[in-house]
């Protein structure tokens, strides 16, 4: 069963994708990629690249509205609601990336972890998540003569 938090995050994903894609189009960005990695119990974004490269400087001063699940306390009970917050564009891109990964690969950063990238191809109007999970394998052999 999916939690309310994860359901709200999933509900917000298409809206946030549209907002971010619109932002990139407005600033003439053709492609933007957010790289991430993690393991143990920690993971985060590593870097962001863009075409054209100077576009990152433009995004440093931009903001966008992002929909995020937040906890509220009503009559002593905790509940999640979907709120809209204005965020710096680069933070919003990171939040979108980590949220999408979590949605598709819950707790991806635990144990051996994983890595990947989220690419906004503005020209094609696509957003792609490529994720690699890491694991430690083993083979056991036993022989008796």
Backbone as CSV, one residue per row, in Angstrom:
resi,resn,N_x,N_y,N_z,CA_x,CA_y,CA_z,C_x,C_y,C_z
1,UNK,0.842,-1.183,0.000,0.000,0.000,0.000,0.883,1.242,0.000
2,UNK,0.567,2.171,-0.857,1.360,3.394,-0.973,0.944,4.379,0.129
3,UNK,1.931,5.016,0.733,1.638,5.984,1.791,1.066,7.264,1.199
4,UNK,0.388,8.021,2.034,-0.175,9.302,1.594,0.931,10.220,1.091
5,UNK,2.053,10.226,1.790,3.183,11.059,1.385,3.640,10.706,-0.029
6,UNK,3.843,9.412,-0.288,4.317,8.989,-1.601,3.261,9.221,-2.684
7,UNK,1.985,9.084,-2.327,0.929,9.353,-3.295,0.906,10.826,-3.679
8,UNK,1.044,11.714,-2.700,1.073,13.151,-2.990,2.294,13.512,-3.834
9,UNK,3.430,12.912,-3.526,4.641,13.148,-4.307,4.428,12.690,-5.750
10,UNK,3.801,11.538,-5.930,3.511,11.033,-7.281,2.526,11.952,-8.006
11,UNK,1.534,12.456,-7.289,0.553,13.370,-7.886,1.204,14.674,-8.352
12,UNK,2.220,15.135,-7.615,2.885,16.395,-7.934,3.898,16.275,-9.071
13,UNK,4.371,15.077,-9.340,5.444,14.866,-10.314,5.141,15.448,-11.702
14,UNK,3.990,15.170,-12.314,3.725,15.736,-13.650,3.660,17.267,-13.647
15,UNK,3.067,17.844,-12.608,3.001,19.302,-12.512,4.402,19.893,-12.414
16,UNK,5.218,19.340,-11.530,6.578,19.858,-11.347,7.417,19.700,-12.615
17,UNK,7.226,18.606,-13.327,7.927,18.404,-14.596,7.552,19.505,-15.580
18,UNK,6.263,19.804,-15.685,5.795,20.848,-16.609,6.365,22.208,-16.238
19,UNK,6.347,22.537,-14.957,6.885,23.825,-14.492,8.366,23.944,-14.832
20,UNK,9.128,22.884,-14.579,10.566,22.934,-14.839,10.873,22.958,-16.335
21,UNK,10.130,22.191,-17.111,10.334,22.199,-18.565,10.017,23.588,-19.142
22,UNK,8.965,24.222,-18.657,8.600,25.572,-19.103,9.709,26.561,-18.771
23,UNK,10.259,26.451,-17.569,11.368,27.319,-17.155,12.561,27.164,-18.100
24,UNK,12.915,25.930,-18.405,14.065,25.682,-19.282,13.811,26.241,-20.683
25,UNK,12.598,26.076,-21.193,12.247,26.618,-22.514,12.349,28.136,-22.525
26,UNK,11.845,28.764,-21.462,11.865,30.232,-21.380,13.282,30.798,-21.418
27,UNK,14.233,30.030,-20.949,15.617,30.509,-20.888,16.491,29.942,-22.011
28,UNK,15.873,29.342,-23.002,16.611,28.866,-24.167,17.521,27.685,-23.903
29,UNK,17.209,26.918,-22.869,18.021,25.752,-22.539,17.523,24.576,-23.378
30,UNK,18.434,23.930,-24.061,18.069,22.819,-24.937,18.082,21.485,-24.198
31,UNK,18.998,21.367,-23.243,19.154,20.098,-22.522,19.758,20.398,-21.160
32,UNK,19.265,19.697,-20.144,19.803,19.866,-18.804,19.827,18.494,-18.139
33,UNK,20.957,18.156,-17.526,21.114,16.851,-16.882,21.564,17.038,-15.438
34,UNK,20.874,16.336,-14.536,21.218,16.334,-13.120,21.763,14.945,-12.785
35,UNK,22.995,14.879,-12.313,23.637,13.613,-11.948,23.519,13.413,-10.441
36,UNK,23.339,12.172,-10.013,23.224,11.865,-8.590,23.925,10.545,-8.281
37,UNK,24.242,10.360,-7.009,24.828,9.102,-6.557,24.650,8.990,-5.051
38,UNK,24.785,7.755,-4.553,24.681,7.553,-3.120,24.929,6.118,-2.741
39,UNK,25.120,5.894,-1.451,25.319,4.568,-0.906,25.423,4.660,0.603
40,UNK,25.394,3.517,1.270,25.392,3.524,2.740,24.009,3.906,3.198
41,UNK,23.821,5.133,3.549,22.483,5.652,3.821,22.361,7.111,3.401
42,UNK,23.227,7.548,2.479,23.205,8.937,2.040,23.310,9.015,0.518
43,UNK,22.557,9.918,-0.049,22.618,10.145,-1.486,22.170,11.555,-1.811
44,UNK,22.691,12.092,-2.894,22.347,13.464,-3.263,22.725,13.689,-4.721
45,UNK,22.371,14.856,-5.215,22.790,15.231,-6.556,24.260,15.606,-6.518
46,UNK,24.953,15.337,-7.631,26.387,15.602,-7.702,26.705,16.844,-8.521
47,UNK,26.056,16.959,-9.680,26.309,18.117,-10.536,25.164,18.266,-11.522
48,UNK,25.115,19.448,-12.120,24.120,19.758,-13.140,24.869,20.311,-14.348
49,UNK,24.533,19.794,-15.516,25.108,20.318,-16.754,23.970,20.793,-17.653
50,UNK,24.293,21.749,-18.531,23.264,22.293,-19.425,23.848,22.621,-20.781
51,UNK,22.968,22.630,-21.773,23.303,23.096,-23.116,22.348,24.230,-23.442
52,UNK,22.855,25.420,-23.635,24.248,25.844,-23.580,24.749,25.945,-22.129
53,UNK,26.060,25.770,-21.922,26.629,25.751,-20.566,26.374,27.020,-19.749
54,UNK,26.322,28.171,-20.403,26.115,29.426,-19.674,24.708,29.536,-19.092
55,UNK,23.827,28.618,-19.449,22.453,28.646,-18.951,22.378,28.431,-17.442
56,UNK,23.332,27.714,-16.875,23.307,27.480,-15.432,23.385,28.785,-14.656
57,UNK,24.134,29.736,-15.154,24.238,31.035,-14.493,22.891,31.753,-14.487
58,UNK,22.127,31.597,-15.545,20.798,32.210,-15.627,19.872,31.587,-14.585
59,UNK,19.949,30.267,-14.438,19.069,29.568,-13.499,19.372,29.894,-12.045
60,UNK,20.577,30.355,-11.760,20.931,30.701,-10.375,20.049,31.811,-9.814
61,UNK,19.465,32.650,-10.675,18.644,33.765,-10.223,17.155,33.551,-10.452
62,UNK,16.770,32.402,-10.988,15.367,32.131,-11.291,14.707,31.358,-10.149
63,UNK,13.384,31.501,-10.045,12.597,30.723,-9.087,11.405,30.102,-9.809
64,UNK,10.870,29.041,-9.225,9.701,28.361,-9.783,8.805,27.869,-8.648
65,UNK,7.498,27.759,-8.913,6.608,27.154,-7.910,6.694,25.633,-8.010
66,UNK,6.926,24.984,-6.894,7.047,23.531,-6.862,6.003,22.982,-5.897
67,UNK,5.331,21.922,-6.292,4.356,21.270,-5.408,5.073,20.194,-4.610
68,UNK,4.900,20.261,-3.280,5.583,19.344,-2.368,4.644,18.878,-1.274
69,UNK,4.747,17.616,-0.852,3.952,17.170,0.294,4.553,17.713,1.582
70,UNK,3.689,18.177,2.460,4.121,18.701,3.758,3.251,18.088,4.837
71,UNK,3.817,17.917,6.017,3.052,17.382,7.137,2.369,18.537,7.866
72,UNK,1.112,18.328,8.222,0.364,19.289,9.028,-0.199,18.550,10.228
73,UNK,-0.362,19.267,11.333,-0.963,18.685,12.513,-2.341,19.302,12.707
74,UNK,-3.366,18.444,12.656,-4.742,18.876,12.857,-5.335,18.078,14.012
75,UNK,-5.742,18.795,15.066,-6.332,18.140,16.241,-5.441,17.031,16.796
76,UNK,-4.145,17.272,16.801,-3.202,16.317,17.344,-2.837,15.171,16.420
77,UNK,-3.374,15.177,15.201,-3.080,14.119,14.232,-2.253,14.688,13.090
78,UNK,-1.277,13.904,12.657,-0.439,14.308,11.542,-1.080,13.865,10.234
79,UNK,-1.056,14.748,9.268,-1.549,14.422,7.940,-0.680,15.124,6.920
80,UNK,-0.652,14.601,5.709,0.118,15.226,4.643,-0.814,15.959,3.699
81,UNK,-0.360,17.127,3.258,-1.091,17.914,2.272,-0.112,18.337,1.184
82,UNK,-0.645,18.601,0.010,0.184,19.074,-1.091,0.184,20.594,-1.077
83,UNK,1.370,21.185,-0.961,1.488,22.643,-0.935,2.322,23.104,-2.122
84,UNK,2.224,24.371,-2.419,3.037,24.948,-3.490,3.971,25.976,-2.872
85,UNK,5.263,25.824,-3.172,6.282,26.725,-2.624,7.145,27.267,-3.749
86,UNK,7.483,28.522,-3.650,8.414,29.129,-4.605,9.822,28.697,-4.192
87,UNK,10.549,28.117,-5.124,11.887,27.603,-4.849,12.883,28.147,-5.851
88,UNK,14.152,28.328,-5.453,15.188,28.641,-6.439,15.222,27.521,-7.483
89,UNK,15.406,27.865,-8.734,15.311,26.904,-9.830,16.255,25.713,-9.672
90,UNK,17.495,25.957,-9.305,18.441,24.846,-9.171,18.045,23.916,-8.024
91,UNK,17.534,24.474,-6.927,17.043,23.645,-5.828,15.824,22.841,-6.273
92,UNK,14.945,23.468,-7.057,13.748,22.773,-7.553,14.130,21.610,-8.458
93,UNK,15.137,21.802,-9.290,15.604,20.719,-10.163,16.165,19.560,-9.339
94,UNK,16.895,19.883,-8.293,17.439,18.847,-7.409,16.304,18.118,-6.679
95,UNK,15.354,18.882,-6.155,14.211,18.305,-5.442,13.400,17.394,-6.359
96,UNK,13.164,17.836,-7.584,12.443,17.023,-8.556,13.184,15.712,-8.814
97,UNK,14.484,15.804,-9.034,15.302,14.627,-9.316,15.245,13.629,-8.161
98,UNK,15.516,14.085,-6.957,15.536,13.184,-5.806,14.149,12.618,-5.516
99,UNK,13.117,13.423,-5.734,11.755,12.946,-5.538,11.365,11.869,-6.532
100,UNK,11.756,12.055,-7.788,11.422,11.074,-8.828,12.165,9.754,-8.577
101,UNK,13.436,9.863,-8.203,14.208,8.655,-7.897,13.557,7.908,-6.731
102,UNK,13.221,8.640,-5.698,12.596,8.019,-4.528,11.277,7.343,-4.907
103,UNK,10.545,7.974,-5.799,9.268,7.411,-6.250,9.473,6.083,-6.993
104,UNK,10.500,6.033,-7.807,10.741,4.854,-8.639,11.609,3.787,-7.951
105,UNK,12.526,4.223,-7.075,13.476,3.316,-6.423,13.588,3.701,-4.950
106,UNK,12.541,3.421,-4.216,12.463,3.802,-2.804,13.707,3.346,-2.042
107,UNK,14.282,4.260,-1.290,15.481,4.007,-0.472,16.678,3.579,-1.316
108,UNK,16.798,4.164,-2.493,17.868,3.815,-3.437,19.256,4.045,-2.861
109,UNK,19.374,4.973,-1.931,20.686,5.342,-1.405,21.160,4.417,-0.287
110,UNK,20.322,3.493,0.148,20.701,2.577,1.225,21.578,1.440,0.713
111,UNK,22.261,0.807,1.639,23.115,-0.343,1.350,24.150,0.022,0.278
112,UNK,24.208,-0.738,-0.816,25.210,-0.485,-1.847,24.883,0.754,-2.680
113,UNK,23.646,1.208,-2.638,23.276,2.463,-3.270,23.058,2.376,-4.764
114,UNK,23.290,3.515,-5.398,23.086,3.606,-6.836,23.528,4.954,-7.346
115,UNK,23.330,5.155,-8.634,23.698,6.409,-9.278,22.896,6.527,-10.562
116,UNK,22.880,7.722,-11.095,22.179,7.911,-12.351,22.069,9.373,-12.725
117,UNK,21.102,9.624,-13.586,20.903,10.983,-14.066,19.459,11.184,-14.497
118,UNK,19.027,12.419,-14.381,17.740,12.856,-14.921,18.050,13.891,-15.986
119,UNK,17.541,13.655,-17.205,17.817,14.550,-18.327,16.527,15.157,-18.847
120,UNK,16.518,16.487,-18.887,15.450,17.235,-19.530,15.903,17.524,-20.957
121,UNK,15.292,16.885,-21.930,15.554,17.177,-23.336,14.448,18.127,-23.771
122,UNK,14.743,19.409,-23.735,13.737,20.435,-23.981,13.265,20.401,-25.431
123,UNK,14.157,20.157,-26.355,13.815,20.107,-27.773,12.792,19.001,-28.031
124,UNK,12.986,17.825,-27.422,12.082,16.686,-27.602,10.926,16.688,-26.598
125,UNK,10.979,17.615,-25.621,9.981,17.702,-24.547,9.874,16.376,-23.783
126,UNK,11.045,15.817,-23.434,11.074,14.587,-22.648,11.922,14.780,-21.396
127,UNK,11.604,13.996,-20.413,12.375,13.975,-19.170,12.635,12.504,-18.867
128,UNK,13.918,12.128,-18.783,14.306,10.730,-18.666,15.121,10.497,-17.399
129,UNK,14.755,9.447,-16.673,15.507,9.003,-15.500,16.251,7.732,-15.869
130,UNK,17.572,7.762,-15.735,18.400,6.570,-15.937,19.033,6.249,-14.596
131,UNK,18.723,5.069,-14.071,19.162,4.705,-12.727,19.906,3.374,-12.737
132,UNK,21.022,3.322,-12.027,21.785,2.094,-11.852,21.806,1.758,-10.372
133,UNK,21.361,0.550,-10.047,21.418,0.082,-8.669,22.703,-0.720,-8.474
134,UNK,23.366,-0.492,-7.356,24.566,-1.243,-7.031,24.219,-2.339,-6.034
135,UNK,24.877,-3.458,-6.153,24.687,-4.531,-5.187,25.955,-5.361,-5.131
136,UNK,26.127,-6.004,-3.992,27.243,-6.917,-3.818,26.723,-8.327,-4.064
137,UNK,27.306,-8.984,-5.019,26.889,-10.344,-5.339,27.842,-11.342,-4.737
138,UNK,27.374,-12.554,-4.670,28.256,-13.621,-4.203,27.831,-14.931,-4.859
139,UNK,28.771,-15.808,-4.988,28.527,-17.156,-5.509,29.031,-18.139,-4.473
140,UNK,28.252,-19.130,-4.190,28.657,-20.137,-3.211,28.817,-21.476,-3.943
141,UNK,29.914,-22.129,-3.646,30.188,-23.436,-4.260,30.524,-24.415,-3.147
142,UNK,30.002,-25.629,-3.249,30.338,-26.670,-2.288,30.522,-27.976,-3.042
143,UNK,31.586,-28.670,-2.709,31.907,-29.930,-3.403,32.169,-31.023,-2.381
144,UNK,31.722,-32.196,-2.697,31.996,-33.356,-1.836,32.496,-34.494,-2.725
145,UNK,33.566,-35.151,-2.304,34.105,-36.317,-2.996,33.900,-37.556,-2.179
